[in-house]
């Protein structure tokens, strides 16, 4: 099947499915399958994963041209090798040979690129382990050590940080009030109005401490998307799929980074794991040094519940029962954290 047209060809799902069907990629192809998100296609094989960026543009990312997709594939490779050096293998060309699409090799024409990763053991993915009830607090000790070392090594000496950016990031949720009310009920509107009014005051009240933390080593070029689905509890732990498309989302206070995983543990009903993660991390890298930091950590947990609520709302499964249940769970956590800040 000849799917090549012109040099301006842009990948689409049919072409990716053709690559899967013909097993036109390196390694063992038995049982290869395609997984799709709103920004990528991922081909999973017994040996490898091949991640292809969709030619899309959103407010928060731009993969609309071949040059941008190549740039961000290379950035994804280099950034993720910081925490998963053996998982990220390279960037492979996607192109045509004899009129057919393939990943890797020596295509006659290159139209796109794939991030090439080693396939890890799915049964050790942290979210899978959490659902199976197979995680105990001590399992997080090595992960906390790894994150503490990573953060110390990637502290930003002169971060360009303005507290008001936190207001902008948090307030993005309010733009989706109509959909939230439609999904979660009218009572959401009053709570959102309360947050909209009070949240800028909270940030202003703590702005001096936020800036002081940024100027004393707590602002890092981190992971940016530190939740349980992006972690394998292997030996050593593997933390993958960091944010490559926007440095603003990856450069943050370590409390903001840790708050994401802590909130995720709360979402799974495991506050003991949230407490253990922070305790083990603090043994390696003390990040809460004054009482005000406790309030900031709770604020960041509220922000991370906000992020997951919005991502679930805007995802392709937003109307499905499991997505609605997840949104309710994130909303309950957001309200709980916010009430704790009053």
C-alpha positions as CSV (number, residue, x, y, z in Angstrom):
1,X,0.0,0.0,0.0
2,X,1.6,3.3,-1.1
3,X,0.8,5.9,1.4
4,X,3.5,8.5,0.4
5,X,2.4,11.5,-1.4
6,X,4.6,14.6,-1.4
7,X,7.4,16.1,0.7
8,X,4.7,18.0,2.6
9,X,3.1,14.8,3.9
10,X,1.9,15.0,7.5
11,X,1.5,11.8,9.5
12,X,-2.1,10.7,10.3
13,X,-3.5,7.8,12.2
14,X,-4.1,5.7,9.1
15,X,-0.4,5.9,8.3
16,X,0.6,5.0,11.8
17,X,-1.8,2.0,11.8
18,X,-0.3,0.9,8.5
19,X,3.2,0.9,10.1
20,X,1.8,-1.3,12.9
21,X,0.0,-3.6,10.5
22,X,3.2,-4.2,8.4
23,X,5.4,-4.3,11.5
24,X,7.7,-1.7,9.9
25,X,9.9,-0.8,12.9
26,X,12.9,-2.3,14.7
27,X,12.6,-5.2,17.1
28,X,10.2,-8.0,17.9
29,X,6.8,-7.0,16.4
30,X,4.7,-9.8,18.0
31,X,1.5,-8.3,19.5
32,X,2.4,-4.7,18.6
33,X,-0.4,-2.3,19.4
34,X,-1.2,1.4,19.1
35,X,-2.0,3.7,22.0
36,X,-3.3,7.2,21.3
37,X,-3.4,10.4,23.4
38,X,-4.5,13.9,22.4
39,X,-0.9,14.8,21.5
40,X,0.8,11.5,20.4
41,X,0.6,8.0,19.0
42,X,2.6,5.3,20.8
43,X,3.4,2.0,19.2
44,X,4.0,-0.6,21.9
45,X,6.0,-3.8,21.1
46,X,7.5,-6.5,23.3
47,X,10.9,-4.8,23.1
48,X,10.3,-1.1,22.4
49,X,7.9,1.8,22.4
50,X,7.9,4.3,19.5
51,X,6.3,7.7,20.4
52,X,5.2,9.9,17.5
53,X,4.1,13.5,18.1
54,X,0.8,14.4,16.4
55,X,0.9,17.5,14.1
56,X,-1.2,19.5,16.5
57,X,-1.2,23.0,18.0
58,X,-2.8,23.9,21.4
59,X,-2.5,26.9,23.7
60,X,0.2,25.0,25.7
61,X,2.2,23.3,22.9
62,X,3.0,23.5,19.2
63,X,3.8,20.4,17.2
64,X,2.4,21.7,13.9
65,X,5.6,21.5,11.8
66,X,8.1,18.8,11.1
67,X,10.9,21.0,12.4
68,X,9.1,21.6,15.7
69,X,8.3,17.9,16.1
70,X,11.9,17.0,15.4
71,X,13.1,19.6,17.9
72,X,10.8,18.3,20.7
73,X,11.6,14.7,20.0
74,X,15.3,15.6,20.6
75,X,14.4,17.6,23.7
76,X,12.3,14.7,25.0
77,X,15.2,12.3,24.5
78,X,17.8,14.5,26.3
79,X,15.6,15.7,29.2
80,X,14.3,12.2,30.0
81,X,17.7,10.7,30.0
82,X,18.3,12.6,33.2
83,X,16.0,10.2,35.2
84,X,15.6,7.3,32.7
85,X,19.0,7.0,30.9
86,X,18.6,3.4,29.9
87,X,15.0,3.8,28.7
88,X,15.4,6.5,26.1
89,X,17.3,5.0,23.2
90,X,17.2,7.7,20.5
91,X,15.2,9.5,17.9
92,X,14.4,7.6,14.7
93,X,13.3,8.9,11.3
94,X,9.9,8.1,9.9
95,X,9.7,8.0,6.2
96,X,9.0,6.0,3.0
97,X,10.9,3.4,1.2
98,X,9.6,1.8,-2.0
99,X,6.4,3.8,-1.4
100,X,5.7,2.4,2.1
101,X,6.0,4.0,5.5
102,X,8.6,2.8,8.1
103,X,10.2,3.8,11.3
104,X,14.0,3.7,11.3
105,X,16.3,2.2,8.7
106,X,17.2,4.4,5.9
107,X,14.1,5.9,4.3
108,X,14.3,7.5,0.9
109,X,12.3,10.5,2.3
110,X,11.9,11.5,5.9
111,X,8.6,13.0,6.9
112,X,8.6,12.7,10.7
113,X,10.3,11.3,13.8
114,X,9.7,8.9,16.7
115,X,11.2,8.8,20.1
116,X,12.6,5.3,20.6
117,X,12.3,3.8,24.0
118,X,13.0,0.5,25.7
119,X,9.7,-1.2,26.8
120,X,9.6,-1.5,30.5
121,X,7.6,-4.0,32.7
122,X,4.0,-2.6,32.7
123,X,3.2,-4.5,35.9
124,X,5.7,-2.4,37.8
125,X,4.1,0.9,36.7
126,X,3.3,2.8,39.9
127,X,-0.4,3.4,39.1
128,X,-0.9,-0.3,38.3
129,X,0.7,-1.2,41.6
130,X,-1.4,1.3,43.5
131,X,-4.6,-0.1,42.0
132,X,-3.5,-3.6,43.0
133,X,-2.7,-2.5,46.5
134,X,0.9,-3.6,46.1
135,X,2.8,-0.4,47.4
136,X,4.0,0.0,50.9
137,X,5.7,3.2,52.2
138,X,9.2,1.8,52.2
139,X,8.9,1.1,48.5
140,X,9.2,4.9,48.0
141,X,12.5,5.3,49.8
142,X,14.7,4.9,46.7
143,X,12.4,7.0,44.5
144,X,12.6,9.8,47.1
145,X,16.4,9.6,47.1
146,X,16.5,9.7,43.3
147,X,14.3,12.7,43.2
148,X,16.2,14.5,45.9
149,X,19.5,14.0,44.0
150,X,17.9,15.0,40.7
151,X,16.6,18.2,42.2
152,X,19.9,19.2,43.9
153,X,21.7,18.6,40.6
154,X,19.2,20.7,38.5
155,X,18.6,23.7,40.8
156,X,18.3,26.9,38.8
157,X,20.8,29.5,40.3
158,X,19.0,32.5,38.9
159,X,15.4,31.5,38.1
160,X,13.2,34.0,36.4
161,X,10.2,33.6,38.7
162,X,7.3,35.9,39.3
163,X,4.6,34.7,41.9
164,X,1.8,36.1,39.7
165,X,2.5,33.3,37.2
166,X,1.1,30.9,39.7
167,X,-2.1,32.9,39.7
168,X,-2.3,32.6,35.9
169,X,-1.6,28.8,36.0
170,X,-4.2,28.1,38.6
171,X,-6.8,30.4,37.1
172,X,-6.8,28.5,33.8
173,X,-9.3,26.1,35.4
174,X,-11.8,28.9,35.7
175,X,-12.1,29.2,31.9
176,X,-13.8,25.8,31.9
177,X,-16.5,26.6,34.5
178,X,-19.4,25.8,32.2
179,X,-18.1,22.3,31.4
180,X,-17.3,21.7,35.1
181,X,-20.8,22.7,36.2
182,X,-22.4,20.6,33.5
183,X,-20.4,17.5,34.7
184,X,-20.2,18.0,38.4
185,X,-23.3,20.1,39.3
186,X,-24.3,23.6,40.1
187,X,-22.6,23.7,43.5
188,X,-19.2,23.8,41.7
189,X,-19.9,27.4,40.6
190,X,-19.9,28.8,44.1
191,X,-16.7,27.1,45.0
192,X,-15.0,28.2,41.8
193,X,-16.1,31.8,42.5
194,X,-14.6,31.6,46.0
195,X,-11.3,30.3,44.7
196,X,-11.2,32.9,41.9
197,X,-11.5,35.6,44.5
198,X,-9.2,34.2,47.2
199,X,-6.4,32.5,45.3
200,X,-4.7,35.8,44.1
201,X,-4.7,37.0,47.7
202,X,-3.1,33.8,48.9
203,X,-0.3,34.1,46.3
204,X,0.3,37.8,47.1
205,X,0.4,37.0,50.9
206,X,3.1,34.4,50.3
207,X,5.0,36.0,47.5
208,X,8.0,37.0,49.6
209,X,8.5,33.4,50.7
210,X,8.0,32.0,47.2
211,X,10.7,34.3,45.8
212,X,13.0,33.5,48.7
213,X,12.6,29.8,48.0
214,X,13.4,30.4,44.3
215,X,16.5,32.3,45.2
216,X,17.8,29.7,47.6
217,X,18.0,26.5,45.5
218,X,14.4,25.3,45.7
219,X,13.6,26.2,42.1
220,X,14.6,23.5,39.7
221,X,14.5,22.4,36.1
222,X,12.5,19.4,37.1
223,X,10.2,16.8,35.6
224,X,7.0,18.7,35.5
225,X,4.5,15.8,35.3
226,X,5.4,13.7,38.3
227,X,2.4,11.4,38.8
228,X,2.2,7.6,39.3
229,X,1.6,6.7,35.7
230,X,5.0,8.1,34.8
231,X,7.0,6.0,37.3
232,X,8.1,2.4,37.2
233,X,9.1,1.0,40.7
234,X,12.0,-1.0,39.2
235,X,15.5,-1.2,40.6
236,X,16.4,1.6,40.4
237,X,13.1,3.4,39.9
238,X,12.4,4.8,36.4
239,X,10.8,8.3,36.1
240,X,9.9,9.0,32.5
241,X,7.8,11.3,30.2
242,X,8.8,14.6,31.6
243,X,7.5,17.8,30.0
244,X,9.6,18.8,27.1
245,X,7.3,21.2,25.1
246,X,7.2,24.1,27.6
247,X,10.1,24.9,30.1
248,X,7.6,27.0,32.1
249,X,5.8,23.8,33.1
250,X,9.0,22.0,34.0
251,X,10.8,24.8,35.9
252,X,9.2,25.0,39.3
253,X,9.5,24.8,43.1
254,X,10.4,21.3,44.3
255,X,7.3,21.5,46.5
256,X,5.2,21.9,43.4
257,X,6.9,18.9,41.8
258,X,6.5,16.7,44.9
259,X,2.9,17.9,45.4
260,X,1.9,16.3,42.1
261,X,2.8,12.8,43.3
262,X,1.6,13.4,46.8
263,X,-1.8,14.5,45.4
264,X,-1.9,11.4,43.2
265,X,-1.3,9.2,46.3
266,X,-4.2,11.0,48.0
267,X,-6.3,10.4,44.9
268,X,-5.7,6.6,45.3
269,X,-6.7,6.8,48.9
270,X,-3.1,6.4,50.2
271,X,-2.2,9.4,52.3
272,X,0.3,7.2,54.1
273,X,2.3,7.1,50.9
274,X,2.1,10.8,50.4
275,X,3.5,11.3,53.9
276,X,6.2,8.7,53.4
277,X,7.4,10.3,50.1
278,X,7.8,13.7,51.7
279,X,9.5,12.2,54.8
280,X,12.0,10.2,52.8
281,X,12.7,13.2,50.5
282,X,13.2,15.5,53.5
283,X,15.8,13.1,54.9
284,X,17.8,13.7,51.7
285,X,16.9,17.3,50.8
286,X,15.1,19.4,53.3
287,X,12.6,21.4,51.4
288,X,10.2,22.5,54.1
289,X,12.2,24.7,56.5
290,X,9.6,27.1,57.9
291,X,5.9,26.7,58.8
292,X,4.9,28.9,55.8
293,X,6.3,26.2,53.5
294,X,3.6,23.8,54.8
295,X,0.9,26.1,53.5
296,X,2.7,26.4,50.1
297,X,2.9,22.7,49.8
298,X,-0.9,22.4,50.4
299,X,-1.4,25.2,47.8
300,X,0.6,23.2,45.3
301,X,-1.4,20.1,46.0
302,X,-4.5,22.1,45.3
303,X,-2.9,23.3,42.0
304,X,-2.1,19.7,41.0
305,X,-5.6,18.5,41.7
306,X,-6.7,21.5,39.5
307,X,-4.4,20.3,36.7
308,X,-5.6,16.7,36.7
309,X,-9.2,17.9,36.9
310,X,-8.7,20.1,33.8
311,X,-6.7,17.4,31.9
312,X,-9.5,14.9,32.5
313,X,-12.2,17.4,31.6
314,X,-10.5,18.2,28.3
315,X,-9.4,14.6,27.5
316,X,-11.1,12.4,24.8
317,X,-12.8,10.3,27.5
318,X,-14.4,13.2,29.4
319,X,-17.9,12.0,29.0
320,X,-17.3,8.4,30.1
321,X,-18.3,7.2,33.6
322,X,-14.7,6.5,34.7
323,X,-13.6,10.0,33.6
324,X,-16.5,11.6,35.4
325,X,-15.6,9.6,38.5
326,X,-12.0,10.8,38.3
327,X,-13.1,14.4,37.9
328,X,-15.2,14.1,41.0
329,X,-12.3,12.6,42.9
330,X,-10.0,15.5,41.8
331,X,-12.6,18.0,42.7
332,X,-13.1,16.6,46.2
333,X,-9.3,16.8,46.7
334,X,-9.2,20.4,45.3
335,X,-11.9,21.4,47.7
336,X,-10.2,19.6,50.6
337,X,-6.9,21.3,50.0
338,X,-8.4,24.7,49.5
339,X,-10.4,24.4,52.7
340,X,-7.2,23.6,54.5
341,X,-5.7,26.9,53.3
342,X,-8.5,29.1,54.8
